[in-house]
Amino acid sequence: MDKRGTMMQTEISTTFIIFGGSGDLAHRKLYPALFNLYKRGFIKEHFAVIGTARRPWSHEYFQNIVTEAIEESTNDTTGVTEFASHFYYQSHDVTDTEHYKALNQLSDQLEEKYQTHGNRIFYMAMSPRFFGTIATHIHDEHILGRGFNRLIIEKPFGNNLESATVLNKQINASFDEEDVYRIDHYLGKEMIQDILPLRFSNPIMKAIWNADNIASIQITLAEQLGVEARGGYYETAGALRDMVQNHIFQIATVLAMPEPKNLTAHEIHESKQAVLNSLVEPDAAELAHDFVRGQYAGDEDTLAYVAENQVSPDSSTETFIAGKIKFGVGPLAGVPIYIRTGKRMAVKQSVVNIIFKNTTNLYDDASQNVLTLEIDPTNTISLVLNGKRVAHAGLKEQRLIYEYEEHIKDDVPDAYERLIGDALVADCTNFTNWHELKSSWQYIDRIEQFWAQAGKKGLHQYPPFCMGPKEANQIFESATDKWI
Ligand code: NAD
């Protein structure tokens, strides 16, 4: 046990090879996550990390960078010097075949030095346009180890179904599907992982989690920031591809999937796939009415999207989308799931609201019960019930709140720590499998094609720091529904 009483993990011996070792993700997320896994004993003595990027860094310089990344992420840096000594750097252009040979040699040396049994975890943490190139070189230059070989790959996985299929083939030349860990960091978040226990361990939830009782669901993933330095990437993506295809579809699936036979990764993925296969395809009229896209305008203090760096002044890329999706099977078959996500919105918040049907004739002033799962910035579950107004007639909304105790809040692992830990122990439950990805791309492609034909028609401007264009309020099936 460690000092928090958490069970220590048996060490997994491996060499990590990180493509994009000088990047933002590696610095802010991957190195702190690996350090926490080190402190928890997932990795200990028999591990090495090779960071690769184009810059000509030495091992020592890289170790200093890693140490800095840890110091920026935590006050408890005990052991960081020993931890960082396992890090090695290789200057590497992912398009240069010779560099893969050098990478293989360094991996072999470190495997010998740290006795990692030929186990290798490759992490693609760089621009997605290189994922296919790296996969092809891993295959052609034979840089798989003689132990286990796993691939962790960042989003986005392709830009549409066609490119995702090509990438998948390139990857499958070296890695079996069960060894491919497609990161969707929302699946590593505590509140998302709380959905299955909430739904299936509580008889009262199981009893009401169906289309007879649930009127609709709203999923909001709102950011206040604009595209910042990622304008170039965002121009190739937009809110639909960047947030809906992956995070929102995964959240909706976990909310709507039927009860799995058991909690193995296989059965959970089977259950998710069952609902994804049943996604109800919108027709042209529904595509026009149910999906609203927007682009943030500017004001005296804030740049409009089209004025951002690396963004075309004529861009029709959406920075906001609201929409309605439905599944055809499962407990929520036919229940509208309203989704919205965007940049430059009024708040930074990720939240799910489950809205229950109002079935009483006795009280005119009864509110709908709403179960809220706040994923960010807090981890909170709350339930709005009707109660009697104290000392008066009539009803008043009462909110029951479930939140973690203060000392537990510190224990909530970052999504990357959780997911890299899962990949180390070969648990693929909280990663996106190929079939899930295929279903979601099929659906997204239809919307993208519809929008491509419409051009800028239907792209609504919205002022910065609001909840998107007003047209997003008109997608509800019921005239009385509105965004919570
Ligand atoms: P970044 O631009 O900060 O880093 C890119 C890395 O790739 C750098 O190390 C750079 O040196 C390296 N690189 C570029 N061209 C190269 C080449 N030809 N050969 C070798 N190395 C090369 O990118 P990032 O923000 O760290 O994002 C990496 C991945 O993580 C992307 O897929 C992104 O979508 C995903 N992601 C990032 C974040 C984040 O917060 N940064 C969040 C979620 C997902």
Residues whose N, C-alpha, C, O or C-beta is under 5 A from the ligand:
A	BS01	NAD	G20 G21 S22 G23 D24 L25 A26 T52 A53 R54 H92 D93 V94 A125 M126 S127 P128 E154 K155 P156
